[in-house]
Amino acid sequence: MDEHRTELAARLDDVVVGLRQLTSTRTELSLTAAATLATLQRSGPARLTELATTEGVSQPSMTALIARLAGQGLVARAADPRDGRAVVLTLTDAGADLLARRRSGRAARLAVPLAGLDDDDVDRIEAALPALSRLAGVLQH
């Protein structure tokens, strides 16, 4: 990897971390819990082991997290139709509503500082979004 891309990656990481810290309230869910719900929303039903791998946590940690999320009514458990011994997890309507509220809140917190930027900066940010979305897609796979 060339030096320019390495430096760009470090600067982008700083921006991503800063934006996450500034837009996250962390009052309802941990980042891991929110990421797990978002994975279920984006990818559909999944087994616990798949979620643990995707989120980069141990299976016991994911088991405890899913127990909490299911207890809050955010995730539903059902028998896997392909293997009755396994459990498949799905996002509930309440989980989807919570994710939507969180996203709306983050967007509102970003809208205020965006309103203070000049039009050229806003245009540059908007122009960068397709490339950033492709980067996110590459990272997901």
Number of C-alpha atoms within 10 A of each C-alpha: 5 6 8 8 10 11 11 11 12 11 11 13 12 12 12 12 10 11 13 13 11 12 16 16 14 11 6 10 16 13 13 14 17 18 16 22 26 16 18 20 16 10 10 13 21 17 16 19 16 14 23 18 12 14 14 11 14 12 15 12 11 22 16 11 17 22 15 14 20 18 11 12 14 20 23 20 18 13 13 15 10 7 9 10 8 12 18 19 20 22 25 18 13 13 23 17 13 17 19 12 12 19 14 12 15 17 12 13 14 14 11 10 9 14 10 10 11 9 11 9 12 14 11 10 13 10 11 11 11 11 10 13 11 11 11 11 10 9 8 8 6
